[in-house]
Amino acid sequence: MTQEYSVSAKVYKNAEFGSWSMEDMLAYVKRHGVMRVSDLHIKVGVPPAYRFDGNLMKLRGDAVTKEVFEGLVFPLLGESKIAEFKANNNVDCSYHYSGLQFRINAFVDNDGPAVAIRALGSDVPKLEDIGFPNDVYKDIVKLQNGLVLLTGITGAGKSTTIASFLDRISETKACRILSVEEPIEYLLKQNKSVVSQREVGRDVSTFSEGLKYMLREDPDVIFVGEMRDAETIAMTLMAAETGHLVFSTLHTRDVSGTITRILDYFPSTRQDEVRNQLSLGLAYVVSQKLIPKKDSTGRLVCMEILNNTYACANIIRQGKLEQLYSQLQTRTKDKSDEKMITFEAHLARLVKSGQLDLLEAKKWVNDYKCFLDAMNTITV
């Protein structure tokens, strides 16, 4: 007989709050908000830990045992995902609780089972509230075709920004929006558009398979949850080249690293072809980081933005990627063919405006000399 698991079962002893269930742990996120508490980590051998304002904070309680782990986590997975986890030592899924969506990855490490639970608000934030350094988001929403990449480390808010774009497009355009995600993180409203969201593992077996079928389903706007292999990247670039507006994500730290990472997925014999595809199909790269605010009330977004102008496209086509940074530094005017910015310039703006502490900013710079130059030249 299959064991019954419940999210309300009080299975973890917490020195601060008494016995907690998984429901109590998720309610803690709800109380403080997803902009402050972004993740919950549970693994055998240590107490559960929240990522609070970007820092890990362990609960003062017992180390988690295998039995406690199963009592906490298995209610979130359900019977079929539990079976998949036991068979493969890894599973992705999502869980909805009290107006919040949680993205779950359960896995096995050297000590036993572990899980990373990412908290996502069910209400998609407005583009104006994301924290763009300029109004480039207005230009992106108006695009009819091309590839828009949101990049950054895990937990940088890439999916939230894309959801905001898709939500605005759905509000303002009568078009067909299709996505393939793993898992679905934000449930998008239909509004003027017709929206279909598909989940890898539930509705399709892979991103590339989802893309293949998607191109036969009359899409105007496509969201590919992650470009994680050469086949998916090739099909995503083809979709952008053939007249669709495509959004996707990559785990890279800056604009130049994004182009390099895409090329690295392909053998040297294909890189000229892929550079040419990128130069033609790429519209924007938005790399972002989430950084603790000066007043310790949450985190704010810092961005590096590439607008793939003719000059940038030529740089990409020729493989002279080291020249892209100078474009980001100089093409910063409030014009549709510019609106670029470096991380260093945006960090300097945030410091000068009093939103970000200088010492905190120095931890996040990619190029310290360029940051110092920006601090000396930028005024707000």
N, C-alpha and C positions, 0 to 999 in steps of 0.2 A: 504494500500500500504506500502511495506517495505521501511523504511528510508534508504537513500543512505549515506554511509560513505566514506570518502576519506582520505588517508594518507597525502595528501598535503594540507588539510584544516587547516588554521591558527586559531586554537581554544584556544591556551594558551598564556596568556600575561606574558612575561618574561622581568624583569626590565633591564637585561643586554643586551639581544639580540632582543628585540621587540617581536612581535607575532610569535609563533612557531607552526608548525604542528608536527605530529608524525614523518614525514619524516625528519624534522629538528633535532628532538631528536635522531633519529637513525644515522643521518649524523655526529652528535657530537661524537658518539662512533667511527665511521669510521675514523674521523680526528685524534683522539688520540690513537686509536688502542685498541684491546681487551685485551692486556696484561696490560693495564693501566685502562681502563674503562670496568669493567666486568659485571655490572648490572645497570638496570634502574628501579627505583621503583616509581609507581604512585598510589596514594590513595586519596580518598576524605578527605578533611580537612587540607591537608598540601601541600606545593609545591613539584613538582617532585624532586627526588634525585638520583644522580649517585653514584655508588661505584667506587671511583677513588683511585687507588693504595691501595685498601683494606679498605678505609675509606668512609663513607657516606658523600656526599656533596650535600646539597639542592640548587636548583636554587633560585635566588633572584627574586621571582615573586609571583603571587596570589596563594592562596590555591586552590586546585583542587575541583571543584564542580562535582556533578553526571553527569551533562550535558557535562562538559569539559572532564571528564573521558571517557564517551561513545564516544565523538568526537575523542579522541586520540586513544583509545584502540580498539574499535569495528572494525575499518578498518583492523586491524591485524588478527582478529578472523575469519571474514567471516560469512555468514548467518547461516550455520549449527552450528558453534561453539558458535555464539551469542545465538542461541536457547538453546543449551546445558548449557551455562553459566546461562541463566535466569531460567532454570529448576532446575539446581543442585547447583547453587551458587559456582561452581568451574569448571574450564576447563583447560586442557593442550593442547598446540599446538606449532607450530613453524612458523617462518616467514623468508623469504629470502629477503635481501635488499643489493644491491650494493656489492655483493661478500661476505657478512656476513650472517651467519645463527643465528637466535635469537630463544631461547627457552622461551616459554611464559607460565606462570601459573597465570590465573585470578581467583580471589576468592572474597568472601565477608567477611568483618570483622565488628567490632562493629560500625564503622563510615559509612560503605557503601562499594562499590566496590573498589578493589585494584588489582594491578598486579605486578608481579616480572618478569622482562625481562632479561634473561641471554644472553650475547653476545658471539658468538663463531665464530672464524675465519673459513672461508670455506676451506682454505689451511691447511691441516693437517701438524703439525710440524714434523720434523725429530726426531727420537728417540735420536740422539746425541745432539739435542738442548733442550730436556726436562729438563735436570738437574740432571740425575742420579749420585749418588756419586761413582759409579763404572760401569763396563761394564756388569752388570747382565742382562741387556736388550738383549744382544746377546744370552745368554743362554735361555731366555724366548722365543725368536723368534724361536729357534731351537726345542722347545718342540713339541712332537707329541700328547701328551694327558696330562690330569691333569687340575686342576682348578687354575686360576690365579685371585686373588682378588685385586682390586684397592679400597682403602678405604680412608676416610677423611671426613671432614665436607663439607657442601654445599659450592660450589665455590672453592674447593681445586684443581680442574683441573683433576679429575678422568677420565671423559669422554674424555678429550683431550689426556691423556696418552694412554688410550685403543685404541682410533682412530689411534694413531701413531703406536701401535703394529699391528693392523689389516692392516694398510696401508703397513707396511714393509713386513708382511706376504704375502699380495696380490702381492707385487712387486717381491718377491723372490720364491714363491711356487705356483705350479699349483694345487690348492685345492678349495674346496667348502666352502665359508664363509657365514654363516647365522646369522642374528641378529634379536632380538625383542627389541624394544626401545620405550620409552614414554617421549617426542617425539624423532624422528630421529634428531640427532644433527649435525653430520658430514656426508656428502654424500661421500661414499668411492668409489674410482676408481676401475675398474675391473682388469686392469693389467694382470698378469698371472692367477689369480684366477677368479672364478665366484662368484660374491657377490650378495646376496639378503638381503635387509633390510626391516623389517616390523615394522609398528607402531601400538602400542596398542591404541584401540579406532577407528582406521581407517581400519587396515588389520586383526587384531585379537582383541578379547575382553579383554583378560588378558595376563599377562606374562606366566602363567602356561599353558594356552591354546596354545599360540605361541610355547612354548617349546615342548608340546605334538606333534604338527604337525611337528615341526622342526626335531625331531628325526626320522621321516619317509622320510626325504627329502635329504638323503645322505650327511649329513654335515661332514666336517673335523674340522672346527673351528666354535665355537658358541659364540655369544656375547649376554648375558642377561643384559639388561640395568640396572636392579636393583633387588636384592634379597629382596623382601619386605614382604614375608609371608612364612609360613612353607611349603606349597605345592610347591612354586617356588624353595625354597632352596633344598627340597628333590629331585626334578626333575633335578636341576642343578648339585647336587652331583652325581646323578645317571648317568648323561651324561658324567661327568668327569671320573667316574669309568669304563664306558663302552667303553673307547678308544677315546674320543673326547678331543680336546683342548678347554677349556671353559674360557671365560673372563666374569667377572661380578663386580658389585660395592656394597659397603655397606657404610652407614654413621656411621663410627666409628673413634675414634681419634688415635688408635694405634693398634699394632698387637695383643696383648693379648685381648684387648677389642673386636676385630673382632671375635675371636674364641668364646668368651663369648656371644656376641650378637647372633651368629648363634645358639648356644645351647639354649639360652633363648627363641627362637621361638618355642621350642618343650617341651612337658610335661616331667617330670622327668623320666617317664617310657620309654621314647624313647632316652634319652640323651646318654646312653651308645652306642646305635646303631649309632647315629649321630657322636659321637666322633670317632668311628671306621671308619665310612665313610670318615670323614675329614682326618684322619691319612693316609688313603690309597689314597684318590683322590686329596687332596690339593697339589699344586706344589709351589706356592709363594703367599705371602701377601705383597703388597706394599702399605703402608700408607703414605699419603703425605699431606703437608701443603704448602700454598703459602704465602710468607713473604715479606714485603717491602724491597727493596734493600737499601743499605747504601747510595747510591748516588741519591735516590728518582727518579730513572728513570723507575720504574716498580716493578715487584715482581719476586722472584725466588723460586724454589721448594726445600723443605726440605723433606727427606724421611726416613722412617723406613722400613727395608726389612727383611722378613723372607723367608729363603729357607727351604722347608720342608724336611730336611734330615732325616735319620733313627732315629737319637736322638730326633729331634723335633717331628716326628710322634709318637714316643713312649711316649713322654711327653703329647701330645694331647690325645692319646688313654687312658692313665692312669688318665687324668683330672688334672694333676699337672701343670696348666698353669702358675703359678708363677715362674716356672723354665725356661720359654721361654726367658725371658729377658737376662739371663746369656748367652744363646746361641747367641743372637743378639750381645752381648758385645764381645764375644770371637771368634766366627767363622767368622772372618772378612777378612781372607786372599783372595788373588786373585786366587782362585781355584773354579772349578765348583761346588764342594760340600760345599762351604762356601759363600763368598760374601754377608754376612749379615751386618747390621748396625742398630744402634739405632738412634732415633731422636736427642738425646743429642750429639752423636758423629758427626752426620752430621752438626748440628748447630755449634758445635765447629770448624769444618773444615771451614765452611762458614765465621765465625768470624775471624779465623786465616788467611784466604786468603784475607781478606779485603772487602769481598762482603756484609757482614752483620754487622750492628752495634751491639755491645755487649748488650746494654740496650734493643734493639728490640729483640734480641735472648732470653733474659731472660723472655720476655712476653710469649714465645711460648713453653718453656720446659715442658715436662711431669714430669720429676724427676730432681729437682734442684741440688741435691747432685751429681747425675751421670753426670750432665752437668759440674759442677765444676771439677769433676775428669777428664772428657774428655778434658776440657780446659788446665789442667795441664799436660796431657800426649800426646795429639795429636800435631804433627808438620806437616806443609805443605811446 
